[in-house]
Amino acid sequence: QVQLVESGGGLVQAGGSLRLSCAASGLTFSSYAMGWFRQAPGKEREFVAAITSSGGNTYYQDSVKGRFTISRDNTKNTVYLQMNSLKPEDAAVYYCAARSPYSGSNYYSRVKYNYWGQGTQVTVSS
């Protein structure tokens, strides 16, 4: 079965950095686009970033552009989210997700993602 396991969350001061990892198994990783989403208490889960299966294209939510970087290593079946200049409003549970190869060109919608990890908590203190 497909498993996505996030790690790297934690508590960081505003302005600090964290690197999230998501290790995938049970799927042909190099065929799947991957995304990161986040959900803060009382809010809907929202798109953060996505990367195509080859890593050739990336997509970001406007509020994280220039601060966050998504990348992947297809030899390790792992996707990363480097988060710099963190702000208190970035605090949330972060989820990685795998998107079916046949889902079209919309990388922003969570309904296009078939598999989800359990999430990792990111807390940013001001």
Backbone hydrogen bonds, N-H to C=O, Kabsch-Sander energy under -0.5 kcal/mol:
donor,donor_aa,acceptor,acceptor_aa,energy
3,Q,25,S,-2.5
5,V,23,A,-2.3
6,E,4,L,-0.6
7,S,21,S,-2.2
10,G,121,Q,-0.9
12,V,123,T,-2.5
14,A,125,S,-2.8
15,G,86,L,-3.2
16,G,13,Q,-2.4
18,L,83,M,-2.2
20,L,18,L,-0.5
20,L,81,L,-2.8
21,S,7,S,-2.6
22,C,79,V,-1.9
23,A,5,V,-2.5
24,A,22,C,-0.5
24,A,77,N,-3.0
25,S,3,Q,-2.1
29,F,27,L,-1.7
31,S,28,T,-2.4
32,Y,29,F,-1.9
33,A,99,R,-1.0
34,M,51,I,-2.3
35,G,97,A,-2.7
36,W,49,A,-3.2
37,F,95,Y,-2.9
38,R,46,E,-2.3
39,Q,93,V,-2.1
43,K,40,A,-2.2
46,E,38,R,-3.2
48,V,36,W,-2.6
49,A,36,W,-1.7
50,A,59,Y,-2.2
51,I,34,M,-2.6
52,T,57,N,-2.4
55,G,52,T,-0.9
59,Y,50,A,-2.3
61,Q,48,V,-2.5
64,V,61,Q,-1.8
65,K,61,Q,-0.9
65,K,62,D,-0.7
67,R,64,V,-2.3
68,F,64,V,-2.5
69,T,82,Q,-2.4
71,S,80,Y,-1.6
73,D,78,T,-2.9
76,K,73,D,-1.2
77,N,73,D,-0.6
78,T,73,D,-1.8
79,V,22,C,-2.1
80,Y,71,S,-3.1
81,L,20,L,-2.3
82,Q,69,T,-3.0
83,M,18,L,-3.3
83,M,81,L,-0.6
84,N,67,R,-2.0
84,N,82,Q,-0.6
85,S,15,G,-0.6
86,L,16,G,-2.3
90,D,87,K,-2.3
91,A,88,P,-1.6
92,A,122,V,-1.5
93,V,39,Q,-2.3
94,Y,92,A,-0.6
94,Y,120,T,-3.1
95,Y,37,F,-2.9
97,A,35,G,-2.3
98,A,115,Y,-2.2
99,R,33,A,-3.0
100,S,112,K,-0.9
103,S,100,S,-1.2
106,N,103,S,-0.6
107,Y,105,S,-0.9
112,K,109,S,-1.5
113,Y,110,R,-1.6
114,N,98,A,-2.0
114,N,112,K,-0.5
115,Y,98,A,-1.6
117,G,96,C,-2.2
118,Q,4,L,-0.6
120,T,94,Y,-2.0
122,V,92,A,-2.7
123,T,10,G,-2.9
125,S,12,V,-2.4
125,S,123,T,-0.5
